[in-house]
Amino acid sequence: MAFEGLVENIKSTGLTLRDKFLESPLVQRLSEWYENQTPNRQRLIVILSNLLMILAILYFPIEHFISSSEFVYEFESKRDLTKTLIRSHREVNQLPIMQRAKTSDTVKSMIENQFKEMNLLPEQIKFVNIASISSTLIPSNKMDYGIDISLNKLNLKQIVNLGHKFQSLDPAIKLKDMILSANKEDGRYIDGNFKLIALNIPHYEPPKPEPEPIKKGKKNAKAGDE
């Protein structure tokens, strides 16, 4: 009974509101204007009114769908970026720590020993000097020292072997320049000038672990014992 009474109240309230709406001056003027139109125009007005109602009904779900799609795209973009950052962080942490380059005298001695292993003749070795080498790509404060090497009358196989050996001397030593030219006395051979750079690798100190926070329970227990 109570439910039926509630339904009747809703119906009566709806009818009252509808009557007030239809009796409003604006609706009356629109109704008179509609009645004065030709049948074709009335039919067109009805069609346009229905289309506007349909668009009004569809607007909210469509707008909600578009907004949801944008939120999903933004979420997926941030999720992919987070995954990339985590993966990059793990890869960086797994990289071996590069040690500082060996001293210049040690590296010079290693180069001279390699010349002996390759059976280079004394007249082929013009000089091996420890020098200050400039670079447009590497700042001066990132370079420890340089080595300037000049060799004469090399064949192609020796050039390739020297390039490989210089690159393998030390992880912190890089081959900066390799300038080749034909030998003036015998065009079958090649003169080579090699410039090596020792990178100034800063000393790495692993981060100190943060102290564990003191639990309040233990602290209070100690205070109670005192």
Helices and strands as residue ranges (DSSP letters): H 2-22, H 25-35, H 39-94, H 104-117, G 122-124, E 125-131, G 140-142, E 143-154, H 156-167, E 173-182, E 190-199, H 216-225
